[in-house]
Amino acid sequence: MLLAYRIDTGEFRKITTEIKLSVLSLDENACILIYDEDTGKIFSSEMKEAVGIKLKLKTFSISAKRFEIVRYVTVTYHSRSPLTLNLYTENSNTVAASKILPVNNVVTSYRVALRYRAKKFTLEITDEVKSTFETEINRIEIEHDGEGV
């Protein structure tokens, strides 16, 4: 029986395989190598898994008294698939505004005009494509009219 641990949920899952696990080891990239002595074959786990990203920032409070404008968000990133920038306001689970960040093959800063009023807001960046491409988010800069509390 082979078990895999999921870091995000903290649970183990059972992996069913026809391969006889004779020797387990890691290669130079820390990928699992399995030797099946019945067939004399070596199997590797180096194949990349198709997963989407989801980065949700903390809630920013920009005013305690009145609604202020969240003007612009500048994201410095590199992604070979389009990303979605979501704005949540007032601790809501409903997306107040959504913008698409285009594909960038090199690290690029992309400025998005949100122009949305809020006392508190949270930003989220997701990749719905669930590709095997790499995505790097280097910096997120937020421009707003509030003073912060």
Secondary structure, 3 states (H helix, E strand, C coil): CEEEEECCCCEEEEECCCCCCCEEEECCCCCEEEEECCCCEEEECCCCCCCCCEEECCCEECCCCCCEEEEEEEEEEEECCCEEEEEEECCCCCEEEEEEECCEEEEEEEEEEEEEEECEEEEEEECCCCCCCCEEEEEEEEEECCCCC
